[in-house]
Amino acid sequence: METKVDIHPPQHALPGTDDPEQATAHFDAIVIGAGVAGLYQVYRLREMGLTVQGYETGSGVGGTWYWNRYPGARFDSQAEIYQYWFSEELYKSWKPTERFPAQPETERWLNHVADTLDLKKEFKFNTRIAAARYDEAAQQWNVETADGTVVTAQFLIACCGMLSAPITNRFEGQASFKGELYHTALWPKAPVDLKGKRVAVVGTGATGIQVIQTIAPEVGSMKVFVRTPQYIIPMRNPKYSDTDWNAWCERFHELKKRVQETFAGFDYDFDAGPWEEKTPEERTQVLEGLWEDGSLSLWLASFPEMFFDEAVSEEVSEFVRAKMRDRLQHNEALCDLLIPKDYGFGTHRVPLENKYLEVYLQPNVEAVDCKKAPITRIVSEGIQTADGKVHEVDVIIFALGFDAGSGALTRIDIRGRDDRSLKDEWSKEIRTAMGLQVNGYPNLFTTGAPLAPSAALCNMTTCLQHQVDWITDCIDYTLRHDKRVVEATEAFQDAWVEHHDETAAKTLVVKTDSWYMGSNVEGKPRRLLSYIGGVGNYHKRCDELATQGYPGFDIQ
């Protein structure tokens, strides 16, 4: 452990008062969030010898895996790579039960991590951060919780999550519904009994698909309101024996190195070779093998040309469409509604699923076409559509997605130099310096933020850990050089945004409307929210900055 650096200013009165009895607590660093990134960030800063206080809105650790406890919730990175890499001992101390563990197991794993590292004592739970204002004179952040408590810190690290600002109030009349209404991202801890009930599910993204396929066997009837059809990949989810997991443990160092270098932070990559050098039969053979693998490898380890070349995209898309048509038994109406035609495979988030399509073949399941008759409002009996029909149900489940990337930060009133507002600035244009800082907000660091590799195009544990390590090393560099403030320069931020946009513009992703582009939130500025230049390339750029003494960052 390094020698602790004394960076405490004198204790001061609460802003706006002169009463020393109301002196506020001061920390070297405040961390927002107790998910994958927040836990590791607190650990790293504590290991540096800094005083650190974590804050978490929920009552426990887990982040995404605390809040998203809806039926069928599970991650789609394999268990052997959805891991922390800083400790081989920690890796080997937990044995996943299957390739893609469900939410309860993942929440238990993160509690195991927090308990093993004794991190829970560093957090205040049930505490939402409402505002944060930078005090230029004191060179510190004044951070206010929802109950009005103010604390201060030299450094503020927002580990709020890429997908943690759920969209909950999309339709008129939601409060009038007399039945049960649930949001997947705010699912209650208490069991929800859906047996025999008439259930409506609104939303068919990755979350909605998991819910639909899970509850189908128990509901009395189900209406699925479909607006945007999704390409899918069937999940292969074998159980892991002790022998299986021990074999993965033996590969710890190999996996640790591998995930830092691949396009999306997984242990697979685009290794199939150039599309143009293969015969049609060879291309199909590659796609068939990846389809059978039952992971996201069909998307992130087949042919990168499908992201750039419309002809390649169409061939790969048609391969998936044909698989979907077979599973829908060539039911013309269902195929027309559930199989995408107007965008290419991989330009949206691609869900893994388990017999999702077969659900629509059940006699008690109806797919409602929201393009022909959009939802107009929620009424007391259920859901009213534009054709005037009221779909009467007992339960409504909303899987409406998130204000991705920016929403978790703009829901906090963050004020930087000269009282500039992050919310106001990002309502016009979302700009960051590699997703790690924002010019005008000194000593504010972010993980899982816009313009870095994140949930859309990255195995999150890979990306978040690298961002935490970079942030921690930058803070350490600042303090070791007897400096107090670090801020990305406007020129560096401009250069990164330009590079980000140029890289994105070469792809077909930017031509598609999705949450990747922020188009699921009305009025949100259009920009690809995740860096698409590859995790390996991003890590290399970050590491070069650190080695060179952080050019592009003003450290004073």
Backbone torsions as a table, in degrees:
resi	resn	phi	psi	omega
1	MET	NA	138.3	-178.9
2	GLU	-76.2	157.8	176.3
3	THR	-64.4	136.1	-177.4
4	LYS	-69.2	135.0	177.7
5	VAL	-95.1	128.0	-178.9
6	ASP	-83.1	105.7	-179.2
7	ILE	-119.9	19.7	-177.5
8	HIS	-80.7	125.3	167.0
9	PRO	-77.5	167.2	177.6
10	PRO	-59.2	146.9	177.2
11	GLN	-61.8	138.7	-173.8
12	HIS	-127.7	165.0	179.2
13	ALA	-72.9	156.9	177.1
14	LEU	-54.8	133.8	179.5
15	PRO	-50.0	130.1	-179.8
16	GLY	91.7	-1.9	178.6
17	THR	-128.9	163.7	174.6
18	ASP	-116.2	14.9	-174.5
19	ASP	-89.7	109.8	179.7
20	PRO	-65.6	-18.4	178.3
21	GLU	-70.0	-18.8	179.1
22	GLN	-99.5	23.8	180.0
23	ALA	-55.3	135.4	-176.3
24	THR	-92.7	152.7	177.6
25	ALA	-69.4	140.0	179.3
26	HIS	-122.0	139.4	178.8
27	PHE	-128.5	157.3	172.8
28	ASP	-64.6	-38.6	-177.9
29	ALA	-148.5	144.8	172.0
30	ILE	-117.1	134.4	179.0
31	VAL	-117.6	128.6	178.3
32	ILE	-100.9	118.4	176.5
33	GLY	111.4	137.8	-179.9
34	ALA	-121.5	39.7	174.4
35	GLY	-93.6	-156.9	-178.0
36	VAL	-55.2	-46.9	-178.3
37	ALA	-73.6	-46.4	-176.2
38	GLY	-60.9	-41.6	178.4
39	LEU	-61.1	-47.5	-177.7
40	TYR	-68.8	-35.7	179.3
41	GLN	-64.2	-44.1	177.3
42	VAL	-61.9	-42.8	178.9
43	TYR	-59.8	-47.0	-177.3
44	ARG	-64.7	-43.0	-179.6
45	LEU	-67.7	-39.2	177.5
46	ARG	-64.0	-39.3	177.9
47	GLU	-64.8	-26.3	174.9
48	MET	-71.8	-17.0	-177.0
49	GLY	96.0	11.0	179.9
50	LEU	-86.0	154.0	170.5
51	THR	-82.3	129.7	-174.6
52	VAL	-138.9	138.5	176.5
53	GLN	-123.6	125.9	175.9
54	GLY	-100.1	148.4	177.2
55	TYR	-128.7	138.7	-178.0
56	GLU	-141.0	128.6	-180.0
57	THR	-64.4	-37.7	-179.0
58	GLY	-76.8	176.4	-178.7
59	SER	-90.5	-0.8	179.9
60	GLY	-154.4	176.9	-180.0
61	VAL	-79.9	164.8	175.5
62	GLY	133.9	-27.3	-179.7
63	GLY	59.2	-122.9	177.4
64	THR	-49.4	-39.4	-174.1
65	TRP	-85.5	-2.0	168.6
66	TYR	-88.3	-45.5	-172.4
67	TRP	-82.2	-41.0	-172.9
68	ASN	-89.9	78.9	-178.1
69	ARG	-109.9	26.7	179.9
70	TYR	-67.5	162.1	-179.5
71	PRO	-58.9	126.3	176.6
72	GLY	90.0	0.1	-177.5
73	ALA	-63.2	128.8	174.8
74	ARG	-161.5	157.5	178.9
75	PHE	-86.1	165.2	-178.4
76	ASP	-120.3	19.7	163.1
77	SER	-97.1	142.7	-179.5
78	GLN	-64.4	147.2	-175.3
79	ALA	-58.1	-32.7	-176.6
80	GLU	-71.3	-16.4	177.5
81	ILE	-116.2	-10.1	173.0
82	TYR	-85.4	75.9	-166.5
83	GLN	-146.9	162.8	165.5
84	TYR	-86.2	141.5	-174.8
85	TRP	-111.4	0.2	-176.2
86	PHE	-80.3	-11.7	-176.2
87	SER	-142.9	112.7	175.6
88	GLU	-64.7	-35.2	179.2
89	GLU	-62.9	-43.3	178.4
90	LEU	-64.5	-42.4	178.6
91	TYR	-55.4	-44.7	-174.8
92	LYS	-81.6	-7.3	-175.7
93	SER	-85.3	-3.4	-177.1
94	TRP	-134.9	132.3	179.7
95	LYS	-114.6	111.5	174.6
96	PRO	-64.1	150.4	-178.3
97	THR	-89.0	-16.5	-177.1
98	GLU	-156.2	172.1	-175.7
99	ARG	-64.4	-41.0	-179.6
100	PHE	-124.8	84.3	-174.8
101	PRO	-63.5	150.5	178.6
102	ALA	-81.5	168.7	-174.9
103	GLN	-52.6	-47.4	-177.1
104	PRO	-58.0	-39.0	179.8
105	GLU	-69.4	-38.9	179.6
106	THR	-67.5	-38.9	175.9
107	GLU	-63.8	-40.4	176.9
108	ARG	-63.7	-39.7	179.1
109	TRP	-61.7	-45.2	-179.7
110	LEU	-67.9	-32.3	172.1
111	ASN	-66.5	-38.1	175.8
112	HIS	-60.4	-44.2	177.9
113	VAL	-60.9	-48.4	-178.5
114	ALA	-62.5	-39.8	179.7
115	ASP	-71.2	-41.6	-179.8
116	THR	-61.2	-39.1	-178.6
117	LEU	-94.2	1.8	179.1
118	ASP	54.9	53.0	-174.8
119	LEU	-97.4	-21.1	-173.2
120	LYS	-63.2	-30.1	-179.7
121	LYS	-66.9	-16.1	-178.7
122	GLU	-87.9	-2.5	-176.0
123	PHE	-114.2	146.9	164.9
124	LYS	-104.1	115.3	-178.6
125	PHE	-90.9	169.9	-177.2
126	ASN	54.1	36.1	-175.7
127	THR	-134.2	111.4	-179.8
128	ARG	-95.0	134.5	174.7
129	ILE	-82.9	121.9	-176.5
130	ALA	-97.1	-33.4	-175.0
131	ALA	-154.3	154.3	175.1
132	ALA	-148.0	126.2	-177.0
133	ARG	-127.9	133.2	-179.2
134	TYR	-85.6	127.5	178.0
135	ASP	-98.9	103.6	-175.9
136	GLU	-65.4	-37.3	-178.1
137	ALA	-65.0	-43.9	-178.8
138	ALA	-87.7	-9.1	-178.3
139	GLN	54.2	53.5	-178.8
140	GLN	-153.7	165.9	176.3
141	TRP	-100.9	130.4	170.8
142	ASN	-96.0	116.2	-172.0
143	VAL	-114.2	127.7	-175.8
144	GLU	-115.5	131.2	176.9
145	THR	-87.5	170.0	-176.2
146	ALA	-62.8	-24.5	179.3
147	ASP	-89.7	6.6	176.0
148	GLY	94.1	-4.7	177.3
149	THR	-66.8	136.3	178.9
150	VAL	-116.4	130.7	173.2
151	VAL	-128.9	163.3	-178.3
152	THR	-128.2	157.6	178.4
153	ALA	-158.0	150.9	175.4
154	GLN	-70.8	-41.1	-178.9
155	PHE	-118.6	140.2	176.7
156	LEU	-123.3	122.1	-179.8
157	ILE	-118.4	116.2	-178.2
158	ALA	-95.8	104.9	176.4
159	CYS	-106.3	59.9	-169.3
160	CYS	-85.7	-15.5	177.8
161	GLY	96.9	143.6	178.0
162	MET	-71.0	-37.8	-175.8
163	LEU	-123.4	72.2	-177.5
164	SER	-138.6	10.6	175.4
165	ALA	-116.9	83.5	-173.5
166	PRO	-67.8	146.9	173.2
167	ILE	-87.3	116.5	-172.5
168	THR	-121.3	-17.9	-172.6
169	ASN	-124.6	65.9	-174.0
170	ARG	-93.0	-27.2	-171.3
171	PHE	-117.1	142.3	175.4
172	GLU	-63.8	139.2	171.9
173	GLY	86.9	10.2	-176.9
174	GLN	-57.0	-36.8	-178.0
175	ALA	-69.8	-15.3	-176.8
176	SER	-83.7	-12.6	-176.1
177	PHE	-66.2	129.0	-175.0
178	LYS	-90.0	-6.7	178.3
179	GLY	-92.4	-156.6	179.0
180	GLU	-93.1	133.8	180.0
181	LEU	-127.0	127.6	-177.4
182	TYR	-128.9	145.4	170.6
183	HIS	-108.8	130.3	-174.7
184	THR	-59.1	-36.7	-176.9
185	ALA	-79.7	-5.1	178.2
186	LEU	-128.9	37.8	-174.3
187	TRP	-66.9	136.4	-177.4
188	PRO	-67.8	154.1	176.0
189	LYS	-71.8	-34.4	-179.7
190	ALA	-67.6	146.4	180.0
191	PRO	-59.0	141.9	177.1
192	VAL	-110.7	121.3	-177.0
193	ASP	-93.8	111.8	179.1
194	LEU	-107.8	2.9	-173.4
195	LYS	-59.5	123.3	175.3
196	GLY	75.6	2.4	-175.2
197	LYS	-91.5	159.3	174.2
198	ARG	-86.5	115.5	-171.4
199	VAL	-120.2	137.5	171.7
200	ALA	-112.0	136.0	173.8
201	VAL	-118.7	124.8	179.4
202	VAL	-112.1	112.9	-177.8
203	GLY	119.4	124.7	-178.4
204	THR	-127.9	37.7	169.3
205	GLY	-81.2	-162.1	-176.7
206	ALA	-57.8	-41.3	-180.0
207	THR	-68.6	-49.8	-179.8
208	GLY	-56.9	-40.3	179.1
209	ILE	-61.8	-43.5	178.7
210	GLN	-62.0	-41.6	179.0
211	VAL	-64.3	-50.1	-174.5
212	ILE	-58.0	-49.0	-176.2
213	GLN	-69.6	-23.8	-177.0
214	THR	-83.4	-41.6	-174.8
215	ILE	-87.9	-12.4	-175.5
216	ALA	-53.0	-40.3	-178.0
217	PRO	-69.0	-18.2	-172.9
218	GLU	-108.2	-22.7	-176.0
219	VAL	-73.1	156.8	174.8
220	GLY	-70.9	-46.7	174.8
221	SER	-152.6	160.5	-178.3
222	MET	-144.3	134.0	171.9
223	LYS	-113.5	123.8	178.7
224	VAL	-107.0	120.9	-178.0
225	PHE	-92.0	109.7	-171.0
226	VAL	-106.1	120.0	174.0
227	ARG	-107.8	-50.4	-178.6
228	THR	-118.9	112.6	177.5
229	PRO	-69.3	156.7	-175.3
230	GLN	-123.9	140.0	163.1
231	TYR	-69.8	147.6	-178.2
232	ILE	-134.7	161.5	173.3
233	ILE	-129.9	129.4	178.6
234	PRO	-69.5	128.3	-179.6
235	MET	-77.6	131.9	169.8
236	ARG	-105.3	114.9	-169.3
237	ASN	-127.7	70.9	-179.9
238	PRO	-69.5	152.4	172.9
239	LYS	-71.3	150.6	178.6
240	TYR	-105.1	124.1	173.5
241	SER	-86.3	171.2	175.1
242	ASP	-57.5	-40.3	179.8
243	THR	-63.4	-42.4	177.9
244	ASP	-58.5	-48.9	-175.5
245	TRP	-69.9	-36.6	177.1
246	ASN	-61.2	-35.7	177.8
247	ALA	-64.8	-40.4	176.2
248	TRP	-66.5	-39.8	179.5
249	CYS	-60.0	-35.6	178.2
250	GLU	-65.5	-20.7	-178.6
251	ARG	-100.9	15.8	-174.7
252	PHE	-51.2	-54.0	-174.6
253	HIS	-67.7	-35.7	176.3
254	GLU	-63.5	-47.0	-179.9
255	LEU	-65.5	-42.2	179.9
256	LYS	-56.5	-44.2	179.2
257	LYS	-70.4	-42.4	-174.7
258	ARG	-61.4	-47.2	-173.6
259	VAL	-68.2	-19.4	178.1
260	GLN	-77.7	-13.1	-170.0
261	GLU	-112.0	-16.9	-173.8
262	THR	-81.7	170.0	-177.0
263	PHE	-59.9	-41.8	-173.0
264	ALA	-121.3	15.0	175.9
265	GLY	76.3	14.5	173.9
266	PHE	-96.5	-179.9	177.0
267	ASP	-90.2	0.9	173.6
268	TYR	-113.6	159.0	-176.3
269	ASP	-151.1	179.1	-179.0
270	PHE	-76.7	81.1	-174.9
271	ASP	-108.9	8.8	-174.0
272	ALA	-77.5	-15.2	-176.3
273	GLY	95.0	166.7	-176.9
274	PRO	-62.5	137.6	179.0
275	TRP	-56.9	-45.8	-173.3
276	GLU	-67.4	-18.5	-179.1
277	GLU	-89.4	-0.7	-177.7
278	LYS	-109.3	147.7	174.3
279	THR	-74.8	161.4	176.0
280	PRO	-54.1	-37.2	179.7
281	GLU	-67.0	-39.4	179.6
282	GLU	-68.1	-38.3	177.4
283	ARG	-62.3	-46.2	179.5
284	THR	-62.0	-38.0	179.4
285	GLN	-61.9	-42.3	177.6
286	VAL	-62.3	-48.4	-177.9
287	LEU	-63.8	-40.3	178.6
288	GLU	-62.4	-42.2	-179.8
289	GLY	-63.6	-40.4	179.9
290	LEU	-73.4	-34.6	175.1
291	TRP	-59.8	-44.3	-178.8
292	GLU	-70.4	-24.5	178.5
293	ASP	-62.8	-31.9	174.2
294	GLY	71.9	32.8	175.2
295	SER	-129.1	-170.7	176.8
296	LEU	-79.6	8.0	-177.3
297	SER	-63.4	-29.5	176.6
298	LEU	-59.9	-32.2	-179.5
299	TRP	-85.9	-44.2	-167.5
300	LEU	-113.2	12.7	179.1
301	ALA	-150.1	23.8	179.6
302	SER	-102.4	-92.2	-177.6
303	PHE	-128.3	112.6	-178.7
304	PRO	-63.4	-20.2	179.7
305	GLU	-58.3	-24.0	-177.7
306	MET	-67.3	-16.5	177.4
307	PHE	-83.6	-15.2	-172.8
308	PHE	-120.9	-31.9	-171.4
309	ASP	-108.0	117.8	-175.5
310	GLU	-64.1	-32.6	179.5
311	ALA	-68.0	-42.9	177.5
312	VAL	-65.7	-43.6	178.6
313	SER	-56.3	-42.7	-178.6
314	GLU	-66.7	-39.0	179.9
315	GLU	-66.5	-44.1	178.7
316	VAL	-66.0	-41.3	179.3
317	SER	-61.2	-41.7	-179.3
318	GLU	-67.9	-31.9	174.5
319	PHE	-59.2	-45.1	-179.2
320	VAL	-71.1	-40.4	179.0
321	ARG	-58.5	-41.6	-179.6
322	ALA	-62.3	-39.8	177.0
323	LYS	-62.8	-40.3	-178.9
324	MET	-69.5	-39.4	178.5
325	ARG	-61.3	-41.7	178.8
326	ASP	-60.4	-42.6	-176.9
327	ARG	-71.9	-26.9	176.4
328	LEU	-87.9	9.5	177.7
329	GLN	55.6	31.4	176.7
330	HIS	56.0	30.5	173.1
331	ASN	-68.3	111.9	-170.4
332	GLU	-58.9	-44.8	-177.8
333	ALA	-65.2	-44.2	-179.9
334	LEU	-68.3	-40.9	178.8
335	CYS	-61.6	-40.4	-179.0
336	ASP	-65.3	-34.3	-176.0
337	LEU	-86.6	-34.2	-168.1
338	LEU	-105.6	-8.1	-178.8
339	ILE	-109.7	123.5	-177.8
340	PRO	-64.2	144.4	177.1
341	LYS	-128.2	-25.2	-170.3
342	ASP	-105.5	12.1	171.5
343	TYR	-151.4	161.1	-173.1
344	GLY	-91.3	152.7	176.0
345	PHE	-55.2	130.4	176.0
346	GLY	91.7	-9.6	176.9
347	THR	-86.0	-12.2	166.0
348	HIS	-108.0	168.9	167.8
349	ARG	-61.4	130.5	-179.0
350	VAL	-101.7	115.6	-179.9
351	PRO	-80.9	146.6	163.3
352	LEU	-88.4	145.9	-176.1
353	GLU	-146.5	170.1	-179.4
354	ASN	-137.7	95.3	179.9
355	LYS	61.8	32.0	178.1
356	TYR	-63.6	-48.1	-176.6
357	LEU	-63.9	-35.5	-178.7
358	GLU	-64.4	-21.8	177.9
359	VAL	-57.0	-38.0	-175.1
360	TYR	-72.3	-10.1	176.4
361	LEU	-86.8	-8.0	177.7
362	GLN	-72.1	141.9	-178.4
363	PRO	-67.1	-20.5	-178.0
364	ASN	-96.0	11.7	-179.0
365	VAL	-119.0	130.8	179.4
366	GLU	-123.6	132.0	173.2
367	ALA	-95.9	122.0	-178.2
368	VAL	-100.6	124.4	-176.4
369	ASP	-81.5	104.8	-177.4
370	CYS	-81.8	-6.1	173.1
371	LYS	-81.3	-36.8	176.7
372	LYS	-74.9	-39.8	-178.3
373	ALA	-140.0	86.1	-178.6
374	PRO	-62.5	156.9	173.1
375	ILE	-67.2	128.6	178.7
376	THR	-101.4	-36.5	179.9
377	ARG	-167.5	164.8	172.3
378	ILE	-99.5	132.9	178.8
379	VAL	-118.1	175.9	-174.6
380	SER	-61.3	-32.5	-176.8
381	GLU	-87.4	-18.7	-177.0
382	GLY	161.7	-128.6	-172.8
383	ILE	-120.5	126.7	178.2
384	GLN	-101.8	134.5	179.4
385	THR	-110.3	170.8	-171.1
386	ALA	-65.0	-18.7	177.2
387	ASP	-82.4	5.3	178.2
388	GLY	89.2	-7.9	-177.6
389	LYS	-74.8	138.6	173.0
390	VAL	-105.2	118.2	178.7
391	HIS	-89.8	103.1	-175.7
392	GLU	-79.3	127.2	-178.9
393	VAL	-142.7	164.2	176.0
394	ASP	-93.4	-28.8	-174.0
395	VAL	-136.7	135.8	171.5
396	ILE	-116.4	128.2	175.0
397	ILE	-114.7	118.1	177.9
398	PHE	-96.0	123.5	171.1
399	ALA	-121.2	70.6	-166.7
400	LEU	-92.6	0.4	177.6
401	GLY	86.0	-163.2	-170.8
402	PHE	-134.9	157.9	164.2
403	ASP	-81.9	84.1	-165.0
404	ALA	-70.5	145.6	172.3
405	GLY	76.3	-60.7	-174.1
406	SER	-94.2	-28.8	-169.5
407	GLY	-59.6	-40.0	-178.6
408	ALA	-66.1	-26.7	179.2
409	LEU	-87.1	-39.3	-177.8
410	THR	-75.9	-14.0	174.1
411	ARG	-78.6	-7.6	169.3
412	ILE	-101.3	137.6	178.8
413	ASP	-80.5	87.8	-177.3
414	ILE	-96.4	123.6	-178.4
415	ARG	-122.0	128.6	-179.0
416	GLY	-103.5	-144.4	178.5
417	ARG	-58.0	143.0	176.4
418	ASP	54.5	30.2	176.3
419	ASP	62.7	23.1	178.0
420	ARG	-65.0	143.2	-174.0
421	SER	-104.9	124.6	177.6
422	LEU	-63.0	-40.7	179.3
423	LYS	-60.0	-45.8	-179.1
424	ASP	-65.4	-43.2	-178.2
425	GLU	-65.8	-42.6	-177.8
426	TRP	-77.0	-14.6	174.2
427	SER	-70.6	-19.8	178.1
428	LYS	-97.0	-43.7	-178.8
429	GLU	-163.1	131.2	-179.7
430	ILE	-90.8	116.3	-178.4
431	ARG	-133.1	137.0	173.8
432	THR	-144.1	167.2	172.0
433	ALA	-99.4	91.4	178.6
434	MET	63.3	18.7	-178.4
435	GLY	73.3	10.0	-175.4
436	LEU	-107.7	-31.2	176.6
437	GLN	-147.2	167.8	174.6
438	VAL	-129.1	126.7	178.6
439	ASN	-57.9	135.7	-178.4
440	GLY	97.8	-3.4	-178.5
441	TYR	-129.4	75.9	-173.4
442	PRO	-61.4	144.6	175.6
443	ASN	61.5	13.8	170.7
444	LEU	-100.0	122.9	176.3
445	PHE	-116.7	152.9	-178.8
446	THR	-135.0	146.5	170.3
447	THR	-120.6	151.8	-179.7
448	GLY	62.1	27.8	-174.5
449	ALA	-98.3	168.8	-179.4
450	PRO	-59.1	145.4	174.3
451	LEU	77.7	14.6	166.8
452	ALA	-116.7	160.1	172.1
453	PRO	-59.9	132.1	-177.1
454	SER	-153.0	-159.0	-166.4
455	ALA	-49.8	-33.4	-178.2
456	ALA	-65.6	-37.4	-169.3
457	LEU	-138.6	37.2	-177.7
458	CYS	-160.5	142.1	165.5
459	ASN	-67.5	111.5	-164.7
460	MET	-60.7	-36.4	-179.5
461	THR	-64.6	-34.0	177.2
462	THR	-63.4	-52.3	-173.8
463	CYS	-69.6	-43.1	-177.0
464	LEU	-65.6	-40.6	179.9
465	GLN	-64.5	-40.3	179.1
466	HIS	-64.4	-40.8	178.9
467	GLN	-64.4	-42.3	177.5
468	VAL	-61.5	-44.4	179.6
469	ASP	-61.5	-42.7	-179.9
470	TRP	-64.3	-45.6	179.2
471	ILE	-60.2	-46.5	-178.7
472	THR	-62.1	-43.8	179.9
473	ASP	-65.8	-35.0	177.9
474	CYS	-66.8	-43.4	176.3
475	ILE	-62.1	-43.8	178.8
476	ASP	-60.6	-43.1	178.5
477	TYR	-61.1	-44.8	-179.8
478	THR	-59.2	-47.9	-177.0
479	LEU	-70.4	-39.1	-179.8
480	ARG	-65.4	-23.3	178.0
481	HIS	-98.7	19.5	175.9
482	ASP	56.5	37.7	176.5
483	LYS	-110.3	163.0	-175.9
484	ARG	-120.4	-19.9	-171.1
485	VAL	-132.7	136.1	173.2
486	VAL	-131.3	133.2	-177.2
487	GLU	-149.9	132.3	174.9
488	ALA	-63.4	134.6	178.5
489	THR	-74.9	157.2	178.9
490	GLU	-63.6	-38.8	-179.2
491	ALA	-63.5	-41.9	179.7
492	PHE	-66.7	-42.5	179.2
493	GLN	-62.4	-43.2	178.5
494	ASP	-59.9	-42.2	-178.8
495	ALA	-65.3	-39.1	179.6
496	TRP	-68.6	-42.3	178.7
497	VAL	-60.8	-41.7	178.8
498	GLU	-62.7	-45.3	178.1
499	HIS	-63.1	-43.7	179.0
500	HIS	-57.9	-48.2	-177.1
501	ASP	-68.4	-39.3	178.7
502	GLU	-63.9	-40.3	178.7
503	THR	-65.4	-44.3	-179.1
504	ALA	-66.0	-37.5	-174.9
505	ALA	-64.5	-20.0	179.2
506	LYS	-77.8	-10.8	-173.7
507	THR	-103.8	165.4	175.7
508	LEU	-81.8	-11.3	-177.4
509	VAL	-60.2	-39.6	-175.5
510	VAL	-72.6	-11.0	178.5
511	LYS	-89.6	-2.8	-175.4
512	THR	-110.0	136.7	174.9
513	ASP	-81.9	123.4	177.5
514	SER	-167.2	176.7	177.5
515	TRP	-67.5	-19.3	173.4
516	TYR	-53.8	-36.8	-176.2
517	MET	-100.4	2.2	-178.2
518	GLY	78.1	8.5	-173.9
519	SER	-78.0	-4.5	176.5
520	ASN	-83.3	-6.1	179.1
521	VAL	-116.3	119.2	-176.8
522	GLU	-59.6	128.5	176.4
523	GLY	84.1	-3.3	-178.8
524	LYS	-72.9	135.1	179.2
525	PRO	-58.7	137.9	-176.3
526	ARG	-83.5	118.1	174.6
527	ARG	-164.4	140.5	175.1
528	LEU	-59.8	124.1	-171.2
529	LEU	-80.9	-24.1	179.9
530	SER	-112.7	143.8	177.0
531	TYR	-68.4	131.1	-174.6
532	ILE	-111.3	14.9	179.2
533	GLY	-83.6	-0.2	177.3
534	GLY	103.5	137.5	179.8
535	VAL	-62.1	-45.0	-179.8
536	GLY	-59.0	-44.7	178.8
537	ASN	-64.9	-41.6	179.1
538	TYR	-62.2	-46.4	179.4
539	HIS	-60.4	-39.9	179.3
540	LYS	-62.4	-43.2	179.0
541	ARG	-63.5	-43.5	178.9
542	CYS	-61.9	-45.3	-177.4
543	ASP	-66.2	-34.8	176.7
544	GLU	-64.4	-40.6	177.2
545	LEU	-59.2	-45.6	-178.9
546	ALA	-63.9	-43.3	-178.8
547	THR	-63.7	-33.4	-176.2
548	GLN	-90.4	6.4	178.6
549	GLY	84.3	26.7	173.8
550	TYR	62.6	53.0	172.2
551	PRO	-62.8	141.9	-175.5
552	GLY	94.1	-5.1	176.2
553	PHE	-121.8	126.0	179.9
554	ASP	-83.9	110.7	-177.6
555	ILE	-113.9	116.1	-175.5
556	GLN	-128.5	NA	NA
